[in-house]
């Protein structure tokens, strides 16, 4: 069962259709999900989406983000944590923590680890690793006011039906001197505009929202958060998969010199802040 959605950034119900896209993880279902853009603020989002009661069935049992473990890696620290500043005893909350694989990399920096996770199995894995987990949606997380010195939300905000309620609750739980670190696929990027329904990071209907910079600034301000850092990144993997879905040209950029040209081009796109993954740091 689907439900009609209003804009997750400004609340307006005045969007025009951009395109309809299939569920690429289950193409045999034949379902198409309309993606539109709000006329008021420019936010892009899924216009007709599974209800909160139904969305769970679109996450397969082998959904990697739920099952991933803290496997050995040549990288001791995640690139996602490069801006996280910690003092011993600081409390860190990871929203959408999955099994805790990413959050656990902060353990040796003296942090107390907390998570929010919808999936029961993933939440159980995180608890077994010593993380205090609220199992449920982030807008309902009931940790104390001003409790967390750092909050991370990596590829998470786009999944929520009500991102405004999520950020409002995150703001409540963040220490006045704390910070909120977010990454998410963005409609500001060139890849969204070029590849459209073939964009690798579209992933409907699990991804429900695709913020532009303007629509995200509006939402952050209205939930009591201010932006102190903005950047964007693009990876050759996303570009390669998008190109393959659009025209079967994935193999063309796996080898030099095409691979080198692609990397240089993506760096230029990122320099213009048109990369496909937005990165923000917010403060109360």
C-alpha positions as CSV (number, residue, x, y, z in Angstrom):
1,X,0.0,0.0,0.0
2,X,1.4,3.4,-1.0
3,X,0.7,6.8,0.5
4,X,0.8,10.3,-1.1
5,X,3.7,12.4,0.3
6,X,4.1,16.1,0.8
7,X,7.5,17.8,0.6
8,X,9.8,16.6,3.4
9,X,11.7,20.0,3.4
10,X,8.9,22.6,3.4
11,X,5.7,20.6,3.8
12,X,4.1,21.9,0.6
13,X,2.0,19.6,-1.5
14,X,2.9,21.2,-4.9
15,X,5.3,19.0,-6.8
16,X,5.8,18.2,-10.5
17,X,6.9,14.8,-11.8
18,X,10.5,14.4,-12.9
19,X,10.4,10.6,-13.7
20,X,9.3,7.2,-12.4
21,X,11.9,4.7,-11.4
22,X,11.8,0.9,-10.5
23,X,13.0,-0.8,-7.4
24,X,16.4,-1.9,-8.7
25,X,16.7,-4.5,-5.9
26,X,13.5,-6.2,-7.0
27,X,12.9,-5.3,-10.7
28,X,10.6,-8.3,-11.3
29,X,8.0,-6.6,-9.1
30,X,7.2,-4.2,-11.9
31,X,6.6,-1.4,-9.4
32,X,7.4,2.2,-10.4
33,X,7.9,5.0,-7.9
34,X,7.3,8.6,-9.1
35,X,10.0,11.1,-8.2
36,X,9.1,14.8,-8.2
37,X,10.3,18.2,-7.3
38,X,8.7,20.7,-5.0
39,X,7.7,23.9,-6.8
40,X,8.2,25.9,-3.5
41,X,11.6,24.8,-2.3
42,X,13.2,22.6,-5.0
43,X,13.3,19.5,-2.8
44,X,13.1,16.2,-4.8
45,X,11.3,13.2,-3.2
46,X,9.2,10.1,-3.9
47,X,5.6,11.3,-4.5
48,X,3.8,8.0,-3.9
49,X,5.7,5.9,-1.4
50,X,5.2,2.8,0.8
51,X,3.7,3.7,4.2
52,X,5.8,3.3,7.4
53,X,4.0,0.1,8.1
54,X,4.9,-1.3,4.6
55,X,8.4,0.0,4.0
56,X,10.1,-2.8,5.8
57,X,9.3,-5.3,3.1
58,X,11.5,-3.3,0.7
59,X,14.6,-4.0,2.7
60,X,15.7,-7.5,1.7
61,X,17.1,-10.0,4.2
62,X,20.6,-9.6,2.8
63,X,20.5,-5.8,2.9
64,X,24.2,-5.1,3.3
65,X,23.8,-2.1,5.6
66,X,22.1,-4.3,8.2
67,X,24.3,-7.3,8.0
68,X,27.8,-5.7,7.6
69,X,30.2,-6.6,10.4
70,X,33.3,-4.8,11.7
71,X,35.5,-6.9,9.5
72,X,39.3,-6.2,9.5
73,X,40.2,-3.3,7.2
74,X,43.4,-1.6,6.2
75,X,41.8,1.6,7.2
76,X,41.7,1.9,11.0
77,X,39.3,4.9,10.9
78,X,36.4,5.6,8.7
79,X,36.6,8.5,6.3
80,X,33.2,9.5,7.6
81,X,34.8,10.3,11.0
82,X,37.5,12.6,9.8
83,X,35.8,15.7,11.2
84,X,34.6,14.1,14.4
85,X,36.4,15.6,17.3
86,X,36.3,13.6,20.6
87,X,37.5,13.9,24.1
88,X,37.6,10.9,26.4
89,X,34.1,10.1,27.8
90,X,32.3,11.9,25.0
91,X,29.0,10.3,24.0
92,X,28.5,9.6,20.3
93,X,25.2,8.7,18.7
94,X,25.0,7.0,15.3
95,X,21.6,7.2,13.7
96,X,21.0,4.2,11.5
97,X,23.9,2.4,13.1
98,X,23.2,-1.0,11.6
99,X,25.3,-3.7,13.2
100,X,27.6,-1.0,14.6
101,X,30.5,-1.7,12.3
102,X,31.3,2.0,11.7
103,X,30.6,3.3,15.2
104,X,32.9,0.7,16.7
105,X,35.9,2.4,15.1
106,X,35.4,5.2,17.6
107,X,35.7,2.9,20.6
108,X,39.5,3.2,20.9
109,X,39.1,7.0,21.0
110,X,37.4,6.8,24.4
111,X,33.9,7.4,23.3
112,X,30.7,6.0,24.8
113,X,28.8,4.5,21.9
114,X,25.0,4.8,21.3
115,X,22.9,4.0,18.2
116,X,19.5,4.2,16.7
117,X,18.4,1.3,14.4
118,X,15.1,0.2,13.0
119,X,16.1,-3.4,12.1
120,X,15.8,-5.7,15.1
121,X,18.6,-8.1,14.0
122,X,21.0,-5.4,13.3
123,X,20.2,-3.7,16.6
124,X,20.8,-7.0,18.4
125,X,24.3,-7.3,16.7
126,X,25.1,-3.7,17.8
127,X,24.1,-4.4,21.4
128,X,26.2,-7.6,21.5
129,X,29.2,-5.4,20.5
130,X,28.6,-3.1,23.5
131,X,26.6,-0.3,21.9
132,X,23.6,1.1,23.7
133,X,20.8,1.0,21.0
134,X,17.3,2.4,20.7
135,X,15.5,0.1,18.3
136,X,13.0,2.1,16.4
137,X,12.7,5.3,14.3
138,X,14.9,8.3,15.1
139,X,12.0,10.7,15.7
140,X,11.0,8.5,18.6
141,X,14.4,7.9,20.1
142,X,14.1,8.8,23.8
143,X,17.7,9.5,24.9
144,X,18.0,12.4,27.3
145,X,18.0,16.1,26.2
146,X,21.5,17.5,25.3
147,X,23.0,14.1,25.8
148,X,25.3,13.6,22.8
149,X,28.5,15.4,22.0
150,X,28.7,14.1,18.5
151,X,25.9,12.7,16.3
152,X,26.6,10.9,13.0
153,X,24.0,10.2,10.3
154,X,25.6,8.5,7.3
155,X,23.4,7.8,4.4
156,X,20.4,7.8,6.7
157,X,18.2,11.0,6.5
158,X,17.0,10.1,3.0
159,X,15.3,6.9,4.4
160,X,12.9,8.6,6.8
161,X,9.3,9.4,6.1
162,X,9.5,12.6,8.2
163,X,13.0,14.1,8.1
164,X,11.8,17.2,9.9
165,X,10.7,15.2,12.9
166,X,14.0,13.3,12.9
167,X,16.2,16.4,12.9
168,X,14.0,18.1,15.5
169,X,14.6,15.1,17.9
170,X,18.3,15.0,17.0
171,X,18.5,18.7,17.9
172,X,16.9,18.0,21.3
173,X,19.4,15.2,22.1
174,X,22.5,17.1,21.0
175,X,24.7,18.9,23.5
176,X,24.9,22.7,23.0
177,X,28.6,22.4,22.2
178,X,28.0,19.3,20.1
179,X,27.8,18.7,16.3
180,X,25.7,16.7,13.9
181,X,27.5,15.0,11.0
182,X,25.4,14.1,7.9
183,X,26.0,12.6,4.5
184,X,23.3,11.8,2.0
185,X,22.7,11.5,-1.8
186,X,21.8,14.9,-3.2
187,X,19.6,16.2,-6.0
188,X,22.1,19.1,-6.2
189,X,24.5,16.8,-7.9
190,X,25.2,16.5,-11.6
191,X,24.7,12.7,-11.4
192,X,21.0,13.2,-10.3
193,X,20.4,15.5,-13.2
194,X,22.2,13.5,-15.9
195,X,21.3,9.9,-15.0
196,X,17.8,10.5,-13.5
197,X,16.1,7.1,-13.1
198,X,19.4,5.3,-13.7
199,X,21.3,7.1,-10.9
200,X,23.0,4.5,-8.7
201,X,22.1,6.3,-5.5
202,X,18.4,6.7,-6.3
203,X,17.5,3.4,-4.7
204,X,13.8,4.0,-4.4
205,X,11.7,3.3,-2.4
206,X,14.3,2.9,0.4
207,X,15.5,6.4,-0.4
208,X,12.6,8.8,-0.1
209,X,14.3,12.2,-0.2
210,X,16.9,13.9,-2.3
211,X,17.8,17.3,-0.8
212,X,19.2,20.2,-2.7
213,X,21.4,22.6,-0.8
214,X,18.6,25.2,-0.6
215,X,16.0,22.7,0.6
216,X,18.4,21.3,3.2
217,X,19.4,24.7,4.5
218,X,15.7,25.5,5.0
219,X,15.0,22.3,6.9
220,X,18.1,22.7,9.1
221,X,17.3,26.3,10.0
222,X,13.7,25.4,10.8
223,X,14.7,22.6,13.1
224,X,17.2,24.8,15.1
225,X,20.4,23.7,13.4
226,X,23.0,25.8,11.7
227,X,25.4,24.7,9.0
228,X,29.1,25.1,9.8
229,X,30.6,22.9,7.1
230,X,29.5,21.8,3.6
231,X,31.3,19.6,1.0
232,X,30.4,17.0,-1.6
233,X,32.0,13.9,-2.9
234,X,31.7,11.6,-5.9
235,X,33.1,8.1,-6.4
236,X,34.0,6.3,-9.5
237,X,31.9,3.3,-8.3
238,X,28.7,5.3,-8.3
239,X,29.5,6.9,-11.7
240,X,30.4,3.5,-13.1
241,X,27.2,1.9,-12.0
242,X,25.1,4.8,-13.1
243,X,26.7,4.8,-16.6
244,X,26.2,1.0,-16.8
245,X,22.5,1.3,-16.0
246,X,22.0,4.2,-18.4
247,X,23.8,2.9,-21.5
248,X,25.7,-0.2,-20.6
249,X,29.0,1.7,-20.6
250,X,30.2,0.6,-17.2
251,X,33.2,-1.4,-18.6
252,X,34.4,1.6,-20.6
253,X,35.8,3.4,-17.6
254,X,37.4,0.5,-15.8
255,X,40.7,0.8,-17.7
256,X,43.1,3.7,-18.4
257,X,42.9,6.2,-19.9
258,X,39.1,6.4,-19.4
259,X,39.4,5.6,-15.7
260,X,41.9,8.5,-15.2
261,X,39.7,10.9,-17.2
262,X,36.7,9.9,-15.0
263,X,38.6,10.5,-11.8
264,X,39.7,14.0,-12.9
265,X,36.2,14.8,-14.1
266,X,34.6,13.8,-10.8
267,X,37.1,15.9,-8.9
268,X,36.2,18.9,-11.0
269,X,32.5,18.2,-10.3
270,X,33.2,18.0,-6.6
271,X,35.1,21.3,-6.7
272,X,31.9,22.9,-8.1
273,X,29.9,21.4,-5.3
274,X,28.0,19.3,-7.8
275,X,29.1,15.9,-6.4
276,X,26.5,13.2,-5.7
277,X,27.0,12.8,-2.0
278,X,26.5,15.9,0.2
279,X,28.4,16.3,3.5
280,X,27.3,18.7,6.2
281,X,28.3,19.5,9.8
282,X,25.5,21.2,11.9
283,X,25.5,22.8,15.3
284,X,22.6,23.7,17.6
